[in-house]
Amino acid sequence: AASPAPMARRAAPAASPAPPPRRTQAGAASRRGRAGGADAAAPGKARGARAGGGGATTGGGFDLRPYLAHLGARAGSKRPGLPVRVLLLEAEQVRKAAQAHRATLEALPGFAPRYLRDLPGLIEHLAEAEQAWGSQRYAKARGSRGALRKEAEGLRSAIRNAGRYLLRRDAGAQAELARIAEGGGLADLVQDLDDLADFVEAHAGAFAFDRRLPKDTPRRARELAAELRATDRDDGGAIRARNLAAAALEFVLAEVRAAARYLFADAPRKLAPFLGRYETLRKQRLRARRKAEGGRATTTARA
């Protein structure tokens, strides 16, 4: 899977890899519920191996590559069909139900045994990916990026103000400074910092008189640009990893449920644990609302 496109015209310095997410209680529960020996046999497990791309194909030690061909090109940008907490609960319910009928399910033609072997790992992987995404959103809400952006915007303004005065008799420098438009978006800020770093280097003699700027202004401007790029790229990687993990789990759940519907078409009690209550209840509420709205429309028409 391709990495997210860079925000600025220049190539960004490589960002440091993010630390692996902590294990969650949901993940621990899924590990405790595994059948003995299934973990080692699962083709989806790739312990210690990670692919590049910010978790696009692997993450938390779980390899999603066997499922990518089934997910579609836009799986990384599509939100899960259910709230993640509901998806995890339903997946754990299906896992428990499938254990009681494992041999029968795996004997069905066209049913891949790896689906049941991988299910605990897929549940754990999604729980960890969701936690990593949530941690990034929390950090952003706490203003970790806000402080960085405030410093970057302050440095941009300081360089522009200094350049207007120190190079006021240099028409070419003023034209170059005017070309570096001060946009309001994050991409504009990143590009302005890179351009202003080059500008200060090109006029180092003039800027040497301004003691209010950082000692090495070009270096600091480029550092801020790189850090802002990295925060945006990390956000994209985290949400893409979460979406891919959810899509893979939803695919396996659909396969297991299809097999269960075939096996237990005449045994509703055995089939019930495989079916998702959330979607059923949502459809029931939708039908009830439509029926109520239809009744009100009929009453109004008669009146």
N, C-alpha and C positions, 0 to 999 in steps of 0.2 A: 504494500500500500504506500502511496506517495505521501511525503511529509507535507504539512501545510505550507502554502506559498509564502515567501518572505514578504514582510510588510513594506520594506523600503527598497529603493532601487539598487542599493549596494548589497552584497552578500553579507549576511550577519556572521559574526564569529560563532563557533560552535558552542552551544550551551552545555553546561555540565548535566549529566544524566540525573534525573530525579531519583530520590531514594525510593526503594520499594515500599508500598503501603503496608501498614501494620495489619496483622491478622485480626479479623473481627469475630464477635461472638457468633454471628450467623455462620461464618466460615468454619469456626471450631465445631459448631453443632453438626455441620455437614460432614466434617472429617470423622466425628465420632460415629456417625450413622453409616459409614461405608462398610461394605462387606469385606471380609478379610481377603487380602491379596488382590482385590480389584484395582487398587491404586497403582500397583507396580505394573499391572498388565495394560493399563489404559494408554492407548496411542496418543491421547491428547496431552499426557504429562510429559514435559520436557524439563526435568529438574536441572536447574542451574543454567539452562540455555535460554537466551533471550534474543529476539530479532530486533532490528532497528525500527525506526519510525514511530517512536513515542508510544509503544504499546499497541501498534496497529494490528500486529499478528500475534504477539505474545504478551504476557504480563503476569506477574505473580507466579511465574514458573509454569503457567498453563499455555499450551500451544494451540491457538485457534486455527492454524492453517488448514487442518483437515475439513473445516467447516466454511472457510471463506468462499469457496466456489458455490455454495448454496445460498449465500446471503445477499448477493447482488452488489452492484458497484456503489450504491448509495447507503449501504448499511451503516457506515460510520457516521453519517450525518442525520440519520433518522432516529427520533426519540423512541424509546421502548413503547410497545403497545399498551402496557399496563404500568402503573406506578411501580418502581423497582421493589419496594418493600412487599407489595402484593405479589409480584412475579416471583420473588424469592420464597415466599410462603407457599405459593401454589406449587412451585418446583419441588420443594421439600416434601409436600404432600404426595406428589406424583412419584418421587423417588421411593418413599416408603411403600406406596401401593404396588409399585413395579417389583420390589424385592420379593413379594409374596408370589409373584407369577413370572419370575425371571426366566426360568427355563422355557416356559410356554411362549413367552414373547420372543425370546431369542431364536426359537425354532421356526418362527414365521418366515415365509419366503419374502425376500426384499428388505427384511428388518436387520439393520446393522447392529451386532452385539455391542459395538463400541458405544452406542448411545447410552446404554445403561451403565457401562463402565465409566463413561466420562461425566455422567450427570452430577455426581457429587463435586467433582472438580469444577464444572461449569458454574454450579451454585456458588462455590467459594470464590471463584474468579470474579463473578459479577459483584458479590458483596464487597470484595476488595476494591474493584474498579469504581464502584459507587462511593465508597468511603474516600478514595483518592480525589475524586471529582468534588465531593462535598467539602473536603479539606481545603481545596483550592478556592472554592467559592467563599468559604468562611474567612480565609486569609485575605481575600480581596475585600470582603465586607469590612474587615478590621482595618483596612487602609494601608496594607503593605505596599500595594502598587501606588496608592494615592500619595504617600510620602516621596516615593521615587519620582513620580510624575511632577510633583510640586518642585522638587529640586531641578529637574530637567527644564521645566518651563522658566524657572528663575534664571538658570544659566543662559538659556536662549535669549531672554530679554536683556540680560547684562551684556552679552556679546554684541547684540544688535545696537544697544545704546552707546556702548564704547566705540563701536565702529563708526557710527554716524558722526561722533565728535572727532575722534582721533584721525579719521580719514576724510574729514569734511571737504578738503581741497582736492581730493583724488576722485575725479568724476567716474573713472572706471571702477574703483572700489565701491562707490556709492551705487552704481548700476548693478554690480554683483550682489550687494547687500539687499537691494530692492528686489532682485530676482528670487532671493530666498524668502518666499512669502511665508508669513506666520499664520499657518493654518490652525484650526481648532482640534482636529482629530489626532489620535495617537500615531497614525502612520505619518501625518504631517510633522509632528513633533520629532519623531525618530529621524526622518529625512533631514529636517532642519538642523538637527544636532550634528549629523554627519557632514552636511554642507558647511556649517559654521566652523567645524573643526578644520576643514581644508582652508577656509577663509582666514582664520587666525594664523595658521601656519604660513600662508602666503604673505601675510602682513605682520610677521612676528615683531619686527622692529617697532612698529607703531603701538602694538598691543603691550609691549614691554613696559610702557609708561603707566598702565592701569594696574595698580596694586590690589584692587578689589576683586579681580578675577582669580580663579584658582591658579596655583603655581604652574601647573601644566594643563592649561585650559583645553587644548585639543584632545589630550589623552582622556581627561574627565568627560568631555562631551561624547567621545566615542564609547566610553564605558557605560554611560547612562543610556545611550542609544541601544547598545547590545543588551543591557539588562531589561529594557522595555520590550525589545523584540522577544527575548526569552520568555518573559511572563505571558505574552500573548500566544507564543507558540506552545507553551506548556498548557495553557487553558484548552487550546484546540486538541492537543494530544490526549488530555485527560478525558474530555467529553467523547472523543472518538473511540478511545479504549472502552469507556463505559457502554457506548452504543453498540460496539461490536460484540462485547461480552453478552449484552442483553439479547442481541439478534441471534447469536449462536445458541443461547439457552432456549429462546423461543422456538427455534427450529427443532431442537431435540425434543422439546415438550410436544410440539405438533406431531412429530413422528411417533412418539410413545402413545399419545392420545389416539391417533389414528389406528394404531395397532390394537389398542384396548377396545375401541369402538367395534372393531371387527370381531375380536375374540368374545366380547361380552355383550353383543347386541341383544341377546335374550336374557341377560342377567344384570338388570339395572343396579342391584346392590353392589355387585363387584365392579361395575363400571363407574359408579358415583365418585369414588376417591380420585379417579383420574381426571375428572372434569373440573374446570375452573369456575368457582362460584362467583367471582367478581364480574366476569363478563355476562354470566347468566342473569345476575341481579341487575346489572346495568341495562340489559335489554328489557327486562321486566319493567323497570322503572320508566324506560322510554316508551314502551307500549302503553303503560298506564297513563302517562302524561298525554300521549296522543289521543287516547280514548277519551280522557277528560276534556281535552281541548275540542275534540269532535262533538262531544255532548253539549258543551257550552255554545258552539257554533250553531248546532241544531235548535237549541232553545232560543237563541237570539233571532234566528231566521223565522221561527214560528211566531215570535212576538211581533 
